[in-house]
């Protein structure tokens, strides 16, 4: 359902019986990450330089995902029965160098490391879902009034800068402690080169 259609349904809320409750539920979805070895180490590092990557260790692969959300309002006749805010992580991908073994690295251990980033991303998405639900629950008139689609979108959008910061912190945490030593151990003789 488009935001325009959601607005039309929410505007119809005046047709609902008195005392009708308008639930807003926040869900989170994440595609399982794929793992591949498409690029050589020098290609991965050249790309990292181009995008201004700054990390705590030399680039030995990456994790990437896209984030998006949707608002889906359902109705019973002319009366909206509820809205679902769906938070989504898609196109989740881990890449390790195709020539990792030539560099003395174990590709499976590199993949495990970047899958830690994927797990951290899921945790951050869960935190965002809880924050969005709390923000929606605080909207004026809740739960007896249906919030507008623009109010719901604003509730999500206002939290996105903090979500981005939380993702970065979570990724940094997945680089520390035993994860860092495990990554160092993945390559004979230490990690190859810098960026």
VEXKE-463568 format. One record per residue: residue number from 1; residue in three letters; x negated, y, z of N, C-alpha, C in turn. Coordinates in steps of 0.001 Angstrom, whole numbers. Atoms other than C-alpha are relative to their C-alpha. Last residue first. Example, Ala and Ser with C-alpha at 12.3 -4.5 7.8 and 13.67 -1.06 7.14 Angstrom:
2
seq->2; type->ser; nc1->820; nc2->-1190; nc3->-60; cac1->-13670; cac2->-1060; cac3->7140; cc1->770; cc2->1090; cc3->730
seq->1; type->ala; nc1->-890; nc2->-1190; nc3->0; cac1->-12300; cac2->-4500; cac3->7800; cc1->-900; cc2->1200; cc3->0
This chain:
195
seq->195; type->unk; nc1->-1032; nc2->-341; nc3->971; cac1->-44075; cac2->-585; cac3->3399; cc1->-427; cc2->-319; cc3->-1385
seq->194; type->unk; nc1->-1003; nc2->-929; nc3->-494; cac1->-47173; cac2->-1852; cac3->5160; cc1->947; cc2->298; cc3->-1143
seq->193; type->unk; nc1->19; nc2->-1407; nc3->355; cac1->-49212; cac2->-4891; cac3->4404; cc1->1025; cc2->874; cc3->669
seq->192; type->unk; nc1->776; nc2->-536; nc3->1102; cac1->-48288; cac2->-8537; cac3->4906; cc1->204; cc2->1491; cc3->-207
seq->191; type->unk; nc1->-862; nc2->-504; nc3->1072; cac1->-46987; cac2->-9432; cac3->8347; cc1->-838; cc2->652; cc3->-1094
seq->190; type->unk; nc1->-673; nc2->-1285; nc3->-231; cac1->-49352; cac2->-11473; cac3->10466; cc1->793; cc2->443; cc3->-1207
seq->189; type->unk; nc1->959; nc2->-1105; nc3->5; cac1->-51912; cac2->-14141; cac3->9555; cc1->652; cc2->1355; cc3->202
seq->188; type->unk; nc1->1344; nc2->390; nc3->-428; cac1->-49302; cac2->-16664; cac3->8579; cc1->-927; cc2->1202; cc3->-76
seq->187; type->unk; nc1->1022; nc2->-130; nc3->1034; cac1->-45923; cac2->-14931; cac3->8194; cc1->-1361; cc2->-386; cc3->583
seq->186; type->unk; nc1->-507; nc2->537; nc3->1266; cac1->-42838; cac2->-15911; cac3->10153; cc1->-1053; cc2->7; cc3->-1091
seq->185; type->unk; nc1->394; nc2->1407; nc3->124; cac1->-44685; cac2->-15428; cac3->13457; cc1->438; cc2->-612; cc3->-1324
seq->184; type->unk; nc1->1464; nc2->27; nc3->189; cac1->-44395; cac2->-11655; cac3->13083; cc1->-479; cc2->-1429; cc3->-226
seq->183; type->unk; nc1->269; nc2->-469; nc3->1357; cac1->-40616; cac2->-12062; cac3->12594; cc1->-1502; cc2->-19; cc3->-285
seq->182; type->unk; nc1->-428; nc2->1076; nc3->898; cac1->-40296; cac2->-14166; cac3->15742; cc1->-295; cc2->383; cc3->-1450
seq->181; type->unk; nc1->1077; nc2->990; nc3->-27; cac1->-42353; cac2->-11550; cac3->17620; cc1->342; cc2->-1177; cc3->-906
seq->180; type->unk; nc1->1201; nc2->-545; nc3->633; cac1->-39956; cac2->-8819; cac3->16504; cc1->-1121; cc2->-1037; cc3->-17
seq->179; type->unk; nc1->-251; nc2->-49; nc3->1447; cac1->-36836; cac2->-10855; cac3->17300; cc1->-1235; cc2->507; cc3->-737
seq->178; type->unk; nc1->304; nc2->1313; nc3->573; cac1->-38278; cac2->-11711; cac3->20742; cc1->246; cc2->-23; cc3->-1511
seq->177; type->unk; nc1->199; nc2->1172; nc3->-835; cac1->-38372; cac2->-8059; cac3->21720; cc1->-331; cc2->-1267; cc3->-750
seq->176; type->unk; nc1->823; nc2->-62; nc3->-1207; cac1->-37098; cac2->-5474; cac3->19282; cc1->-194; cc2->-1379; cc3->631
seq->175; type->unk; nc1->1415; nc2->-19; nc3->393; cac1->-35899; cac2->-5425; cac3->15660; cc1->-928; cc2->-148; cc3->1203
seq->174; type->unk; nc1->279; nc2->1312; nc3->593; cac1->-32310; cac2->-6439; cac3->16498; cc1->-1433; cc2->-97; cc3->-517
seq->173; type->unk; nc1->53; nc2->998; nc3->-1075; cac1->-32203; cac2->-3467; cac3->18875; cc1->-310; cc2->-1387; cc3->-562
seq->172; type->unk; nc1->1270; nc2->-190; nc3->-713; cac1->-33079; cac2->-1160; cac3->15986; cc1->-148; cc2->-1033; cc3->1111
seq->171; type->unk; nc1->1054; nc2->531; nc3->868; cac1->-30206; cac2->-2603; cac3->13931; cc1->-1357; cc2->117; cc3->685
seq->170; type->unk; nc1->-113; nc2->1456; nc3->-29; cac1->-27814; cac2->-2025; cac3->16834; cc1->-1063; cc2->-646; cc3->-871
seq->169; type->unk; nc1->507; nc2->476; nc3->-1298; cac1->-29023; cac2->1541; cac3->17243; cc1->25; cc2->-1520; cc3->67
seq->168; type->unk; nc1->1453; nc2->-185; nc3->2; cac1->-28529; cac2->2210; cac3->13513; cc1->-630; cc2->-487; cc3->1295
seq->167; type->unk; nc1->582; nc2->1018; nc3->893; cac1->-25048; cac2->684; cac3->13616; cc1->-1520; cc2->114; cc3->-15
seq->166; type->unk; nc1->-15; nc2->1277; nc3->-722; cac1->-24163; cac2->2815; cac3->16651; cc1->-601; cc2->-1114; cc3->-843
seq->165; type->unk; nc1->1077; nc2->-59; nc3->-999; cac1->-25243; cac2->5988; cac3->14821; cc1->-88; cc2->-1315; cc3->772
seq->164; type->unk; nc1->1270; nc2->53; nc3->733; cac1->-23042; cac2->5080; cac3->11837; cc1->-1181; cc2->-5; cc3->964
seq->163; type->unk; nc1->142; nc2->1377; nc3->486; cac1->-20137; cac2->4329; cac3->14198; cc1->-1316; cc2->-153; cc3->-759
seq->162; type->unk; nc1->470; nc2->771; nc3->-1154; cac1->-20626; cac2->7692; cac3->15959; cc1->-212; cc2->-1461; cc3->-391
seq->161; type->unk; nc1->1384; nc2->-392; nc3->-294; cac1->-20373; cac2->9446; cac3->12569; cc1->-591; cc2->-781; cc3->1194
seq->160; type->unk; nc1->1009; nc2->571; nc3->899; cac1->-17326; cac2->7280; cac3->11691; cc1->-1423; cc2->493; cc3->249
seq->159; type->unk; nc1->892; nc2->920; nc3->-705; cac1->-15207; cac2->8097; cac3->14761; cc1->-1146; cc2->-519; cc3->-876
seq->158; type->unk; nc1->680; nc2->-716; nc3->-1079; cac1->-13496; cac2->11210; cac3->13384; cc1->-1009; cc2->-878; cc3->727
seq->157; type->unk; nc1->1068; nc2->-847; nc3->537; cac1->-12715; cac2->9345; cac3->10163; cc1->-785; cc2->717; cc3->1090
seq->156; type->unk; nc1->1129; nc2->829; nc3->457; cac1->-10744; cac2->6627; cac3->11971; cc1->-1168; cc2->893; cc3->-405
seq->155; type->unk; nc1->467; nc2->745; nc3->-1180; cac1->-8463; cac2->8933; cac3->13972; cc1->-1192; cc2->-884; cc3->-358
seq->154; type->unk; nc1->868; nc2->-889; nc3->-791; cac1->-8282; cac2->11231; cac3->10934; cc1->-550; cc2->-710; cc3->1232
seq->153; type->unk; nc1->1268; nc2->-108; nc3->720; cac1->-6935; cac2->8356; cac3->8827; cc1->-976; cc2->889; cc3->754
seq->152; type->unk; nc1->707; nc2->1274; nc3->-155; cac1->-4277; cac2->7661; cac3->11461; cc1->-1357; cc2->38; cc3->-695
seq->151; type->unk; nc1->464; nc2->59; nc3->-1395; cac1->-3267; cac2->11317; cac3->11650; cc1->-777; cc2->-1289; cc3->241
seq->150; type->unk; nc1->1149; nc2->-904; nc3->-113; cac1->-3165; cac2->11479; cac3->7809; cc1->-534; cc2->16; cc3->1435
seq->149; type->unk; nc1->1171; nc2->651; nc3->590; cac1->-993; cac2->8354; cac3->7700; cc1->-1223; cc2->900; cc3->127
seq->148; type->unk; nc1->146; nc2->-191; nc3->1447; cac1->1445; cac2->10052; cac3->10055; cc1->-1246; cc2->-728; cc3->-483
seq->147; type->unk; nc1->961; nc2->-1037; nc3->376; cac1->2006; cac2->8564; cac3->13490; cc1->-88; cc2->112; cc3->-1516
seq->146; type->unk; nc1->947; nc2->498; nc3->994; cac1->5243; cac2->6647; cac3->14027; cc1->-980; cc2->1120; cc3->-341
seq->145; type->unk; nc1->-31; nc2->-697; nc3->1284; cac1->6879; cac2->7832; cac3->17218; cc1->-1054; cc2->-583; cc3->-921
seq->144; type->unk; nc1->-1378; nc2->-189; nc3->462; cac1->7795; cac2->5740; cac3->20254; cc1->108; cc2->707; cc3->-1346
seq->143; type->unk; nc1->-239; nc2->834; nc3->1184; cac1->4280; cac2->4358; cac3->20822; cc1->1375; cc2->228; cc3->-623
seq->142; type->unk; nc1->167; nc2->1457; nc3->45; cac1->2817; cac2->6973; cac3->20825; cc1->622; cc2->-626; cc3->1230
seq->141; type->unk; nc1->-1230; nc2->713; nc3->284; cac1->4293; cac2->10491; cac3->20718; cc1->-105; cc2->-1512; cc3->-9
seq->140; type->unk; nc1->-1254; nc2->-505; nc3->-580; cac1->993; cac2->12328; cac3->20448; cc1->1199; cc2->-853; cc3->-420
seq->139; type->unk; nc1->-663; nc2->-971; nc3->875; cac1->-1972; cac2->10127; cac3->19444; cc1->1321; cc2->439; cc3->632
seq->138; type->unk; nc1->-77; nc2->-1321; nc3->-632; cac1->-3706; cac2->8460; cac3->22424; cc1->700; cc2->1051; cc3->-870
seq->137; type->unk; nc1->-913; nc2->90; nc3->-1140; cac1->-2972; cac2->4903; cac3->21231; cc1->167; cc2->1334; cc3->717
seq->136; type->unk; nc1->-1370; nc2->75; nc3->530; cac1->-4571; cac2->5764; cac3->17900; cc1->1005; cc2->-20; cc3->1151
seq->135; type->unk; nc1->-309; nc2->-1321; nc3->555; cac1->-7808; cac2->6863; cac3->19615; cc1->1443; cc2->35; cc3->-524
seq->134; type->unk; nc1->-185; nc2->-932; nc3->-1127; cac1->-7888; cac2->3700; cac3->21769; cc1->392; cc2->1384; cc3->-508
seq->133; type->unk; nc1->-1248; nc2->357; nc3->-669; cac1->-7326; cac2->1479; cac3->18706; cc1->280; cc2->963; cc3->1153
seq->132; type->unk; nc1->-1107; nc2->-462; nc3->848; cac1->-10038; cac2->3368; cac3->16806; cc1->1329; cc2->-319; cc3->677
seq->131; type->unk; nc1->-67; nc2->-1464; nc3->-93; cac1->-12509; cac2->2899; cac3->19677; cc1->1158; cc2->560; cc3->-824
seq->130; type->unk; nc1->-507; nc2->-346; nc3->-1335; cac1->-11767; cac2->-835; cac3->19968; cc1->153; cc2->1514; cc3->151
seq->129; type->unk; nc1->-1415; nc2->405; nc3->-53; cac1->-12156; cac2->-1294; cac3->16205; cc1->604; cc2->368; cc3->1353
seq->128; type->unk; nc1->-784; nc2->-1001; nc3->716; cac1->-15416; cac2->717; cac3->16239; cc1->1491; cc2->-343; cc3->80
seq->127; type->unk; nc1->-47; nc2->-1184; nc3->-862; cac1->-16837; cac2->-1592; cac3->18919; cc1->823; cc2->1103; cc3->-659
seq->126; type->unk; nc1->-907; nc2->293; nc3->-1104; cac1->-15902; cac2->-4616; cac3->16842; cc1->141; cc2->1176; cc3->947
seq->125; type->unk; nc1->-1355; nc2->-85; nc3->557; cac1->-17562; cac2->-3086; cac3->13781; cc1->1037; cc2->-274; cc3->1093
seq->124; type->unk; nc1->-319; nc2->-1428; nc3->162; cac1->-20724; cac2->-2503; cac3->15820; cc1->1407; cc2->191; cc3->-554
seq->123; type->unk; nc1->-222; nc2->-539; nc3->-1348; cac1->-20751; cac2->-6163; cac3->16910; cc1->374; cc2->1483; cc3->-70
seq->122; type->unk; nc1->-1307; nc2->498; nc3->-456; cac1->-20293; cac2->-7288; cac3->13301; cc1->322; cc2->566; cc3->1381
seq->121; type->unk; nc1->-1002; nc2->-767; nc3->737; cac1->-23225; cac2->-5086; cac3->12225; cc1->1418; cc2->-413; cc3->410
seq->120; type->unk; nc1->-102; nc2->-1304; nc3->-670; cac1->-25417; cac2->-6602; cac3->14940; cc1->1066; cc2->867; cc3->-664
seq->119; type->unk; nc1->-722; nc2->216; nc3->-1257; cac1->-24661; cac2->-10045; cac3->13510; cc1->186; cc2->1310; cc3->754
seq->118; type->unk; nc1->-1401; nc2->262; nc3->359; cac1->-25670; cac2->-8873; cac3->10021; cc1->846; cc2->-231; cc3->1250
seq->117; type->unk; nc1->-580; nc2->-1303; nc3->351; cac1->-28882; cac2->-7369; cac3->11423; cc1->1485; cc2->-163; cc3->-329
seq->116; type->unk; nc1->-213; nc2->-677; nc3->-1285; cac1->-29615; cac2->-10732; cac3->13071; cc1->599; cc2->1393; cc3->-229
seq->115; type->unk; nc1->-1334; nc2->394; nc3->-435; cac1->-29081; cac2->-12231; cac3->9596; cc1->301; cc2->539; cc3->1400
seq->114; type->unk; nc1->-939; nc2->-959; nc3->574; cac1->-32119; cac2->-10186; cac3->8593; cc1->1453; cc2->-382; cc3->280
seq->113; type->unk; nc1->198; nc2->-1332; nc3->-572; cac1->-34276; cac2->-12152; cac3->11013; cc1->1038; cc2->983; cc3->-543
seq->112; type->unk; nc1->-546; nc2->-1; nc3->-1367; cac1->-32842; cac2->-15524; cac3->10045; cc1->-103; cc2->1385; cc3->628
seq->111; type->unk; nc1->-1468; nc2->-69; nc3->137; cac1->-33547; cac2->-14716; cac3->6372; cc1->651; cc2->28; cc3->1382
seq->110; type->unk; nc1->-317; nc2->-1376; nc3->399; cac1->-37201; cac2->-13970; cac3->7222; cc1->1517; cc2->166; cc3->-109
seq->109; type->unk; nc1->143; nc2->-798; nc3->-1219; cac1->-37368; cac2->-17283; cac3->9091; cc1->278; cc2->1472; cc3->-302
seq->108; type->unk; nc1->-1132; nc2->299; nc3->-881; cac1->-35945; cac2->-19151; cac3->6093; cc1->-62; cc2->803; cc3->1293
seq->107; type->unk; nc1->-1236; nc2->-698; nc3->396; cac1->-38366; cac2->-17397; cac3->3726; cc1->1170; cc2->-237; cc3->948
seq->106; type->unk; nc1->-1038; nc2->1021; nc3->87; cac1->-41476; cac2->-18592; cac3->5615; cc1->1335; cc2->693; cc3->-297
seq->105; type->unk; nc1->-1175; nc2->-170; nc3->-857; cac1->-44257; cac2->-16100; cac3->4885; cc1->1004; cc2->-1136; cc3->-227
seq->104; type->unk; nc1->203; nc2->741; nc3->-1239; cac1->-47774; cac2->-16741; cac3->3578; cc1->1168; cc2->99; cc3->963
seq->103; type->unk; nc1->532; nc2->-939; nc3->-990; cac1->-47547; cac2->-13995; cac3->955; cc1->-256; cc2->-689; cc3->1344
seq->102; type->unk; nc1->1295; nc2->-429; nc3->537; cac1->-47117; cac2->-16609; cac3->-1795; cc1->-691; cc2->979; cc3->955
seq->101; type->unk; nc1->978; nc2->1056; nc3->-284; cac1->-44364; cac2->-18126; cac3->356; cc1->-1386; cc2->386; cc3->-496
seq->100; type->unk; nc1->355; nc2->2; nc3->-1426; cac1->-42442; cac2->-14837; cac3->320; cc1->-1075; cc2->-1037; cc3->310
seq->99; type->unk; nc1->1395; nc2->455; nc3->-101; cac1->-42529; cac2->-14611; cac3->-3500; cc1->-483; cc2->-41; cc3->1453
seq->98; type->unk; nc1->118; nc2->1260; nc3->748; cac1->-38766; cac2->-14448; cac3->-3969; cc1->-1401; cc2->-573; cc3->91
seq->97; type->unk; nc1->790; nc2->-9; nc3->1238; cac1->-38656; cac2->-11802; cac3->-1254; cc1->-91; cc2->-1385; cc3->-646
seq->96; type->unk; nc1->1391; nc2->253; nc3->-399; cac1->-35773; cac2->-12006; cac3->1216; cc1->-814; cc2->-135; cc3->-1283
seq->95; type->unk; nc1->957; nc2->249; nc3->1077; cac1->-32371; cac2->-10424; cac3->589; cc1->-1370; cc2->-237; cc3->618
seq->94; type->unk; nc1->1373; nc2->65; nc3->-508; cac1->-29458; cac2->-10534; cac3->2999; cc1->-885; cc2->-370; cc3->-1179
seq->93; type->unk; nc1->1054; nc2->717; nc3->724; cac1->-26069; cac2->-9454; cac3->1700; cc1->-1331; cc2->102; cc3->731
seq->92; type->unk; nc1->1075; nc2->210; nc3->-975; cac1->-22715; cac2->-8287; cac3->3003; cc1->-1057; cc2->-902; cc3->-628
seq->91; type->unk; nc1->1257; nc2->90; nc3->755; cac1->-20614; cac2->-7092; cac3->60; cc1->-1201; cc2->-158; cc3->938
seq->90; type->unk; nc1->32; nc2->824; nc3->1203; cac1->-17830; cac2->-6223; cac3->2477; cc1->-1376; cc2->10; cc3->-627
seq->89; type->unk; nc1->1381; nc2->46; nc3->478; cac1->-17388; cac2->-4943; cac3->6012; cc1->-6; cc2->-956; cc3->-1188
seq->88; type->unk; nc1->595; nc2->1082; nc3->783; cac1->-13761; cac2->-4039; cac3->6641; cc1->-1486; cc2->220; cc3->-286
seq->87; type->unk; nc1->1411; nc2->-413; nc3->126; cac1->-11649; cac2->-2096; cac3->9120; cc1->-745; cc2->-1160; cc3->-655
seq->86; type->unk; nc1->914; nc2->1101; nc3->286; cac1->-7903; cac2->-2768; cac3->8546; cc1->-1412; cc2->570; cc3->-226
seq->85; type->unk; nc1->1226; nc2->-652; nc3->469; cac1->-5558; cac2->-281; cac3->10165; cc1->-1031; cc2->-1117; cc3->-120
seq->84; type->unk; nc1->1258; nc2->686; nc3->-269; cac1->-2237; cac2->-2116; cac3->10375; cc1->-1119; cc2->859; cc3->-576
seq->83; type->unk; nc1->1137; nc2->-318; nc3->870; cac1->968; cac2->-118; cac3->10611; cc1->-1196; cc2->-806; cc3->460
seq->82; type->unk; nc1->1339; nc2->-29; nc3->-574; cac1->4320; cac2->-1090; cac3->12008; cc1->-1053; cc2->322; cc3->-1028
seq->81; type->unk; nc1->63; nc2->924; nc3->-1128; cac1->8035; cac2->-1627; cac3->11456; cc1->-1388; cc2->-44; cc3->625
seq->80; type->unk; nc1->1312; nc2->648; nc3->-64; cac1->8718; cac2->1391; cac3->9275; cc1->-82; cc2->-894; cc3->1238
seq->79; type->unk; nc1->686; nc2->-256; nc3->-1264; cac1->12494; cac2->1957; cac3->9051; cc1->-1362; cc2->-690; cc3->5
seq->78; type->unk; nc1->579; nc2->-1338; nc3->71; cac1->14150; cac2->2305; cac3->5655; cc1->-844; cc2->327; cc3->1228
seq->77; type->unk; nc1->-938; nc2->-969; nc3->577; cac1->14789; cac2->-1430; cac3->5347; cc1->-697; cc2->1344; cc3->-139
seq->76; type->unk; nc1->-1236; nc2->787; nc3->3; cac1->12374; cac2->-3242; cac3->7628; cc1->1089; cc2->967; cc3->-460
seq->75; type->unk; nc1->-1305; nc2->-588; nc3->-327; cac1->9050; cac2->-1685; cac3->6822; cc1->1077; cc2->-1065; cc3->18
seq->74; type->unk; nc1->-1095; nc2->866; nc3->428; cac1->5336; cac2->-2444; cac3->6624; cc1->1315; cc2->616; cc3->465
seq->73; type->unk; nc1->-1228; nc2->-150; nc3->-766; cac1->2514; cac2->80; cac3->6741; cc1->1065; cc2->-932; cc3->-572
seq->72; type->unk; nc1->-1067; nc2->772; nc3->629; cac1->-989; cac2->-769; cac3->5570; cc1->1230; cc2->66; cc3->901
seq->71; type->unk; nc1->-1193; nc2->-134; nc3->-833; cac1->-3825; cac2->1662; cac3->6243; cc1->1114; cc2->-731; cc3->-728
seq->70; type->unk; nc1->-1267; nc2->-244; nc3->666; cac1->-7180; cac2->700; cac3->4736; cc1->1091; cc2->136; cc3->1053
seq->69; type->unk; nc1->-1194; nc2->278; nc3->-791; cac1->-10785; cac2->794; cac3->5810; cc1->1233; cc2->285; cc3->-829
seq->68; type->unk; nc1->-1195; nc2->-687; nc3->459; cac1->-14217; cac2->638; cac3->4259; cc1->1151; cc2->-289; cc3->940
seq->67; type->unk; nc1->-1072; nc2->-166; nc3->-975; cac1->-17769; cac2->-365; cac3->5020; cc1->1163; cc2->710; cc3->-664
seq->66; type->unk; nc1->-832; nc2->-1178; nc3->220; cac1->-20338; cac2->-1743; cac3->2593; cc1->1093; cc2->17; cc3->1060
seq->65; type->unk; nc1->-1445; nc2->237; nc3->-4; cac1->-23110; cac2->-4111; cac3->3595; cc1->702; cc2->1299; cc3->-349
seq->64; type->unk; nc1->-842; nc2->-1110; nc3->453; cac1->-26883; cac2->-4440; cac3->3358; cc1->1462; cc2->-420; cc3->58
seq->63; type->unk; nc1->-1415; nc2->319; nc3->-157; cac1->-29559; cac2->-6575; cac3->5016; cc1->766; cc2->1231; cc3->-461
seq->62; type->unk; nc1->-967; nc2->-975; nc3->-492; cac1->-33163; cac2->-6317; cac3->3882; cc1->1349; cc2->-657; cc3->240
seq->61; type->unk; nc1->-1334; nc2->339; nc3->454; cac1->-36382; cac2->-8118; cac3->3015; cc1->947; cc2->1106; cc3->442
seq->60; type->unk; nc1->121; nc2->1414; nc3->373; cac1->-39975; cac2->-8152; cac3->4284; cc1->1344; cc2->-532; cc3->-507
seq->59; type->unk; nc1->-1180; nc2->564; nc3->651; cac1->-40383; cac2->-4391; cac3->4611; cc1->-296; cc2->-1430; cc3->-435
seq->58; type->unk; nc1->7; nc2->-39; nc3->1464; cac1->-43276; cac2->-3637; cac3->6962; cc1->1261; cc2->-663; cc3->-565
seq->57; type->unk; nc1->941; nc2->986; nc3->553; cac1->-42266; cac2->-3248; cac3->10600; cc1->3; cc2->133; cc3->-1520
seq->56; type->unk; nc1->965; nc2->321; nc3->-1048; cac1->-40496; cac2->-692; cac3->12787; cc1->-1014; cc2->-1037; cc3->-451
seq->55; type->unk; nc1->-302; nc2->1150; nc3->-842; cac1->-38688; cac2->856; cac3->9884; cc1->-1089; cc2->-234; cc3->1019
seq->54; type->unk; nc1->942; nc2->-81; nc3->-1109; cac1->-38438; cac2->4048; cac3->7871; cc1->375; cc2->-1145; cc3->926
seq->53; type->unk; nc1->-104; nc2->935; nc3->-1126; cac1->-36813; cac2->3652; cac3->4473; cc1->-1101; cc2->256; cc3->1028
seq->52; type->unk; nc1->507; nc2->-626; nc3->-1221; cac1->-36951; cac2->6781; cac3->2294; cc1->116; cc2->-873; cc3->1235
seq->51; type->unk; nc1->-1132; nc2->-420; nc3->-823; cac1->-34690; cac2->5446; cac3->-479; cc1->-440; cc2->594; cc3->1333
seq->50; type->unk; nc1->-886; nc2->-900; nc3->749; cac1->-37497; cac2->5348; cac3->-3045; cc1->1154; cc2->507; cc3->847
seq->49; type->unk; nc1->647; nc2->-1324; nc3->85; cac1->-39964; cac2->3855; cac3->-543; cc1->911; cc2->1010; cc3->-681
seq->48; type->unk; nc1->-24; nc2->-575; nc3->-1351; cac1->-37566; cac2->992; cac3->262; cc1->-645; cc2->1386; cc3->6
seq->47; type->unk; nc1->-1361; nc2->-494; nc3->-232; cac1->-37076; cac2->363; cac3->-3467; cc1->99; cc2->662; cc3->1365
seq->46; type->unk; nc1->-151; nc2->-1180; nc3->850; cac1->-40831; cac2->98; cac3->-3971; cc1->1394; cc2->615; cc3->193
seq->45; type->unk; nc1->695; nc2->-1118; nc3->-643; cac1->-41025; cac2->-2246; cac3->-961; cc1->95; cc2->1280; cc3->-832
seq->44; type->unk; nc1->-749; nc2->-387; nc3->-1197; cac1->-38371; cac2->-4580; cac3->-2337; cc1->-641; cc2->1219; cc3->663
seq->43; type->unk; nc1->-1223; nc2->-672; nc3->448; cac1->-40059; cac2->-4607; cac3->-5750; cc1->834; cc2->478; cc3->1192
seq->42; type->unk; nc1->376; nc2->-1345; nc3->473; cac1->-43488; cac2->-5367; cac3->-4212; cc1->1229; cc2->778; cc3->-492
seq->41; type->unk; nc1->291; nc2->-882; nc3->-1126; cac1->-41947; cac2->-8241; cac3->-2207; cc1->-357; cc2->1410; cc3->-472
seq->40; type->unk; nc1->1328; nc2->205; nc3->-586; cac1->-40474; cac2->-9859; cac3->-5314; cc1->-212; cc2->1021; cc3->1120
seq->39; type->unk; nc1->1063; nc2->-970; nc3->293; cac1->-36733; cac2->-9642; cac3->-5934; cc1->-1311; cc2->-403; cc3->658
seq->38; type->unk; nc1->-73; nc2->-486; nc3->1374; cac1->-33857; cac2->-12129; cac3->-6216; cc1->-1217; cc2->824; cc3->-396
seq->37; type->unk; nc1->1396; nc2->-393; nc3->219; cac1->-34314; cac2->-14214; cac3->-3095; cc1->-125; cc2->421; cc3->-1455
seq->36; type->unk; nc1->623; nc2->262; nc3->1297; cac1->-30748; cac2->-14610; cac3->-1864; cc1->-1454; cc2->446; cc3->16
seq->35; type->unk; nc1->1454; nc2->-79; nc3->-142; cac1->-28616; cac2->-14812; cac3->1259; cc1->-597; cc2->-369; cc3->-1351
seq->34; type->unk; nc1->721; nc2->880; nc3->922; cac1->-24883; cac2->-14083; cac3->1212; cc1->-1486; cc2->184; cc3->261
seq->33; type->unk; nc1->1109; nc2->-501; nc3->816; cac1->-23231; cac2->-12581; cac3->4237; cc1->-541; cc2->-1073; cc3->-942
seq->32; type->unk; nc1->1256; nc2->626; nc3->-430; cac1->-19808; cac2->-13799; cac3->5352; cc1->-1141; cc2->511; cc3->-885
seq->31; type->unk; nc1->354; nc2->1112; nc3->879; cac1->-17160; cac2->-11200; cac3->4534; cc1->-1244; cc2->-665; cc3->565
seq->30; type->unk; nc1->1341; nc2->-44; nc3->573; cac1->-16173; cac2->-9105; cac3->7492; cc1->-209; cc2->-1227; cc3->-872
seq->29; type->unk; nc1->278; nc2->1096; nc3->922; cac1->-12738; cac2->-8204; cac3->8760; cc1->-1407; cc2->168; cc3->-541
seq->28; type->unk; nc1->1335; nc2->-64; nc3->599; cac1->-11637; cac2->-6062; cac3->11674; cc1->-219; cc2->-1245; cc3->-849
seq->27; type->unk; nc1->648; nc2->1298; nc3->220; cac1->-8097; cac2->-5347; cac3->12757; cc1->-1373; cc2->230; cc3->-607
seq->26; type->unk; nc1->1287; nc2->-136; nc3->677; cac1->-6457; cac2->-2285; cac3->14307; cc1->-617; cc2->-1389; cc3->-119
seq->25; type->unk; nc1->966; nc2->1031; nc3->-363; cac1->-2762; cac2->-2581; cac3->15156; cc1->-1264; cc2->216; cc3->-823
seq->24; type->unk; nc1->1148; nc2->-219; nc3->876; cac1->-318; cac2->305; cac3->15149; cc1->-1070; cc2->-955; cc3->503
seq->23; type->unk; nc1->1339; nc2->488; nc3->-325; cac1->3047; cac2->-628; cac3->16611; cc1->-1030; cc2->393; cc3->-1061
seq->22; type->unk; nc1->778; nc2->33; nc3->1235; cac1->6027; cac2->1656; cac3->16052; cc1->-1411; cc2->-495; cc3->309
seq->21; type->unk; nc1->1439; nc2->-132; nc3->-256; cac1->8559; cac2->1054; cac3->18844; cc1->-733; cc2->-193; cc3->-1323
seq->20; type->unk; nc1->825; nc2->868; nc3->849; cac1->12249; cac2->1699; cac3->18187; cc1->-1470; cc2->265; cc3->298
seq->19; type->unk; nc1->723; nc2->965; nc3->-820; cac1->13924; cac2->3393; cac3->21172; cc1->-852; cc2->-967; cc3->-795
seq->18; type->unk; nc1->650; nc2->-618; nc3->-1152; cac1->16469; cac2->5162; cac3->18968; cc1->-645; cc2->-1093; cc3->857
seq->17; type->unk; nc1->-818; nc2->-94; nc3->-1205; cac1->17202; cac2->3248; cac3->15780; cc1->-787; cc2->610; cc3->1152
seq->16; type->unk; nc1->116; nc2->1139; nc3->-906; cac1->15046; cac2->4089; cac3->12777; cc1->898; cc2->178; cc3->1218
seq->15; type->unk; nc1->-1120; nc2->900; nc3->251; cac1->16135; cac2->6488; cac3->10050; cc1->2; cc2->-1189; cc3->954
seq->14; type->unk; nc1->-1186; nc2->-612; nc3->-606; cac1->13822; cac2->9186; cac3->11463; cc1->1240; cc2->-866; cc3->-203
seq->13; type->unk; nc1->-139; nc2->459; nc3->-1380; cac1->10953; cac2->6816; cac3->10655; cc1->1219; cc2->607; cc3->686
seq->12; type->unk; nc1->-1316; nc2->609; nc3->-154; cac1->11498; cac2->7517; cac3->6963; cc1->264; cc2->-445; cc3->1435
seq->11; type->unk; nc1->-965; nc2->-1097; nc3->-8; cac1->8544; cac2->9903; cac3->7012; cc1->1413; cc2->-542; cc3->205
seq->10; type->unk; nc1->71; nc2->-623; nc3->-1321; cac1->6370; cac2->6942; cac3->8000; cc1->987; cc2->1160; cc3->104
seq->9; type->unk; nc1->-608; nc2->883; nc3->-990; cac1->7536; cac2->5034; cac3->4960; cc1->9; cc2->634; cc3->1385
seq->8; type->unk; nc1->-1438; nc2->49; nc3->262; cac1->6824; cac2->7950; cac3->2633; cc1->707; cc2->-883; cc3->1015
seq->7; type->unk; nc1->-588; nc2->-1267; nc3->-448; cac1->3417; cac2->8541; cac3->4207; cc1->1521; cc2->-15; cc3->-186
seq->6; type->unk; nc1->-39; nc2->51; nc3->-1463; cac1->2544; cac2->4855; cac3->3786; cc1->630; cc2->1272; cc3->557
seq->5; type->unk; nc1->-1124; nc2->867; nc3->-351; cac1->3490; cac2->5083; cac3->114; cc1->137; cc2->-114; cc3->1515
seq->4; type->unk; nc1->-1225; nc2->-713; nc3->364; cac1->1177; cac2->8067; cac3->-313; cc1->1226; cc2->-824; cc3->372
seq->3; type->unk; nc1->-257; nc2->-951; nc3->-1080; cac1->-1594; cac2->6273; cac3->1636; cc1->1273; cc2->779; cc3->-304
seq->2; type->unk; nc1->776; nc2->-1229; nc3->70; cac1->-1330; cac2->3432; cac3->-866; cc1->331; cc2->901; cc3->1184
seq->1; type->unk; nc1->-852; nc2->-1175; nc3->0; cac1->0; cac2->0; cac3->0; cc1->-896; cc2->1235; cc3->0
